[in-house]
Amino acid sequence: MARIQGRGHGKSKSRKPVVELGKIPHDATITKEQIVELIESYARQGMGPAQIGERLKREHKIPYIRQYTGKRLGHILKEKKLSGAIPSDLMDLMKTAVAMHRHLEKNRQDKHNALRLRRTESKIWRLTRYYVREGKLPENWKYDPKQAELLIKGGA
């Protein structure tokens, strides 16, 4: 999403290697059920999807969850009813915006951070429109900095 504020229209991006879904590599030491249990336990500890994926890569040498389980991490969390009411990427952006608001209350002259805050809130509004359109957020859901601060305090 950072490209939106830039001028470039590049096509370069990383691509995942082609793998067969649900086919566990022959040198794997972990089963599909164990992976799902790990995901469930990490989610109950309060980790977000990005943190769960990173920990599985780092500690358990599982590069792609979908290759082992045949499902994406978000689908597994949704099946186990462990995904939040607000999507994790939107929640992360709101945490960033709340931190910037706190910083700007103390440092009113920080023009660079004010610009970053405007850009972050622009991303939040854009994501909100997308999630409302997709039905992942209610129709009347709006981003409000004061409400976001209360939501972050309650969720953290």
Secondary structure, DSSP 8 states (H G I E B T S, - for coil): -GGGGSS-------------TT---TT--S-HHHHHHHHHHHHHTT--HHHHHHHHHHHH--S-HHHHHSS-HHHHHHHTT-S-SS-HHHHHHHHHHHHHHHHHHH-TT-HHHHHHHHHHHHHHHHHHHHHHHHTSS-TT----HHHHHHHHHHH-
